[in-house]
Every structure is written in structure tokens, then in C-alpha cells.
Amino acid sequence: MDRQILSQEEINALLKDIDNIPQLTSEQRDTLGEIGNISYGTASTALSGLLNKRVDITTPTVYLTTQKELKEQYPNQHVLIEVDYKNGLHGSNILIMKLRDAAVIADLMMGGSGESPKEELTQMELSAVGEAMNQMIGNAATSLSTLFSKRIDVEPPKVTIVDFANEEQVLHNIGTGEYLATVSFKLEIEGLVDSEVMLMIPYSFAIELVDTLLGQAKQPVQPAPPPKVQSQPAPPKPEPEYREQVPPPQAAAPANEPTFYHEPRSPVMVQPAQFTSIGNNRLNKEPGNIGLILDVPLQVTVELGSTRMKIKDILELGLGSIIELDKLAGDPVDIFVNGKLIAKGEVVVIDENFGIKVTDIVSQIERANSLQ
């Protein structure tokens, strides 16, 4: 019976191929998952406001893959959103979404209910998806700026439809055999979508992000140097002062015992503090040096009204929502300077711009009371 035995050269070649496969440590996986969770977790809030539906993007799963494995796993059409960084980071990533999920988003963006989306997306639907992704990725970039402690800006996303089954190379800017760090999220749109969306990051760029973030976290804190203490010579000891001890006449000191004498101290005069009364005469006089602060800028705010709302009601706000204020139409508006009420007025239109006509000035006493 013949047995096929691998030669040592073949074994070395196989081991060499295994050694060339990139790996992600558990720490790197957790860091990439945290980056995706923070950036696209906050982006879901922006998408919720646009769609007027509750959107959750949670539970990231991180793994490595290639275009070949991606095509074998998802042999159908997907919407591909390509994002390039223009400031703060140098690289790109790709967001991949199922075609039906993108159709639901497009239908909601165009005023539909999302329950019966189109099966084929035209350029109009892709533009709607692009606008939604632009808002999402803008919020994600803001979160990344806070995470990496520097400003990060992105280019407007490019939205296309790709067919993993028929196209030989789906990701044209990434080699077919190049490994990709994939962060898979669970995507839920209230009552309409329960699916997943994938964030694809080139392996080298993903490692760069991880190293940058871990380097910031592990940067040692330099202890403050101890204060310098300058040595000074000890002050000279005072010469002893000798006084003539005069015993009081009524108490004669016994023989062979020391005599102690306390010098009487002069009494300290204590008087109650005197404060001048604060009257309204100060409000009627302009200080002589007020000219020193006449060019100081102040924030002037006009308030149409206010109201109190529950957190539940605020979360349900969307485009077109109406908030009722505590003032009637035609009531004068309040004019604040640095948050303090100083006047009331009415809204006027001047050269197609809104303005405020002051109708009443708050008295000086009321303004002084508001400063307390």
C-alpha cells in the first residue's frame, strides 16, 4: 500500500503560508469593536432623526476576511458606501448594507412608510441613501474626533450597488487577496428592519487605528517634579534679654527660690466694623471709569418662549414636529444679555431680515436684582 508523504520542503512551504496570514489579538478585536461601537452607535441617533423611526446599531462582531470569502458568503446584490478620510486619518473604509435595508431607508427618506420599498433602486433612491449615510458618517467622524483627541473629517460617501456573485473584484481599491478587518453590526429599524451592516477596514489601516488608540491609553503620565526647597541659613539666635526683677511689695519671695515677673500688656481696643449702607443712589450714577469696558462684547439673545417636555416626548421629535410654547401669538418677546433679562420687544421685518423693536426696558432695580 502506497503512502503519500510530504517532503520537508512542502511542509516548510505550508508553514510559511500559515505564518503569513495576519491575525488579530483579543485586545485588537476589542479595540476595533469599541471604535465601531462608539462611532456608529452615535450615528444611529442621527439616522433616527432623519427617518423618524427608532434605529439601533449595536453588538459589533470583529473578524478578518477577504473579498473572495466575502463573495462566497454573500452571493447577491448589496449597497456599498465608500468613505475616505480627508483630515486627521489617512485611509478609507467601506460600509456594506443589504439591498432591501437600503431600500427601506430610501423609502423613509422620501416620505414613505418603509413597509413596501422598491425592489430596484434608481439614482433617486441612491441619492436618498447617500444623504442618510452622509449624516450618519458625519456624526461618526465627530465621535472619532473625540475618541482620538484630534479633528477628523471625511469626504462625502460614494454609494453604489454591487453584485458579489457576478463581479470579479467588488472592492476596486483593495486587492483581492488583501485581508479586511470586518466589524459586523446588528441593524434594527423600528418595525421594519432586523438585519446587519458590515464595516470593512483594510488590515493595515485597522492596525494603525488600534495602535494609535492603545498608544494614547498606555501613554505614561509624567509625575510632577517635587518643589525645589532652597536651603537658607538658620536665623541667628536672639541674645537673651536681661531685666531687673522687682518683686511686688505685697508678696515677698521666700529665700533661695526664683522670682517670676510678668510684664503687663497694653489693652487692645476693639471696635465694631462700620459699613456704609447700600442704596439706590449707586444705580443712578454712572461710574467714572465705565468707558474702560464699553467695547466688551456681550451675547444678546431673543427668546420667543419656552416650555417643559418629558424625555419621552423629546425623543419622539422629528422633522416637521411642532413644539407649543408658553406664550400667545403677538406677545412681546424677551431680550436677554448674557442670560439676564433687560428688555422686551416685538418682532419686525427689515429688508427681508428679522429684527426686534424694543418696547419696554426693565428697570435698573429689577436688573440689579436679577444679577444676585
C-alpha positions, 0 to 999 in steps of 0.5 A: 500500500502506497503512502503519500508523504510530504517532503520537508520542503512542502511542509516548510512551504505550508508553514510559511503560508500559515505564518503569513496570514495576519491575525488579530489579538483579543485586545485588537478585536476589542479595540476595533469593536469599541471604535465601531461601537462608539462611532456608529452607535452615535450615528444611529441617533442621527439616522433616527432623526432623519427617518423618524423611526427608532434605529439601533446599531449595536453588538459589533462582531470583529473578524478578518476576511477577504473579498473572495470569502466575502463573495462566497458568503454573500452571493447577491446584490448589496449597497456599498458606501465608500468613505475616505478620510480627508483630515486627521486619518489617512485611509478609507473604509467601506460600509456594506448594507443589504439591498432591501435595508437600503431600500427601506431607508430610501423609502423613509427618506422620501416620505414613505412608510418603509413597509413596501420599498422598491425592489430596484433602486434608481439614482433617486433612491441612491441619492436618498441613501447617500444623504442618510449615510452622509449624516450618519458618517458625519456624526461618526467622524465627530465621535472619532474626533473625540475618541482620538483627541484630534479633528477628523473629517471625511469626504462625502460617501460614494454609494453604489450597488454591487453584485458579489456573485457576478463581479470579479473584484467588488472592492476596486481599491483593495486587492483581492487577496488583501485581508479586511478587518470586518466589524459586523453590526446588528441593524434594527429599524423600528418595525421594519428592519432586523438585519446587519451592516458590515464595516470593512477596514483594510488590515493595515489601516485597522492596525494603525487605528488600534495602535494609535488608540492603545498608544494614547491609553498606555501613554505614561503620565509624567509625575510632577517634579517635587518643589525645589526647597532652597536651603537658607541659613538658620536665623541667628539666635536672639541674645537673651534679654536681661531685666531687673526683677522687682518683686511686688511689695505685697508678696515677698519671695521666700529665700533661695527660690526664683522670682517670676515677673510678668510684664503687663500688656497694653489693652487692645481696643476693639471696635465694631466694623462700620459699613456704609449702607447700600442704596439706590443712589449707586444705580443712578450714577454712572461710574467714572471709569465705565468707558474702560469696558464699553467695547466688551462684547456681550451675547444678546439673545431673543427668546420667543418662549419656552416650555417643559417636555418629558424625555419621552416626548423629546425623543419622539421629535422629528422633522416637521414636529411642532413644539407649543410654547408658553406664550400667545401669538403677538406677545412681546418677546424677551431680550436677554444679555448674557442670560439676564433679562433687560428688555422686551420687544416685538418682532419686525421685518427689515429688508427681508431680515428679522429684527426686534423693536424694543418696547419696554426696558426693565428697570435698573432695580429689577436688573440689579436684582436679577444679577444676585 
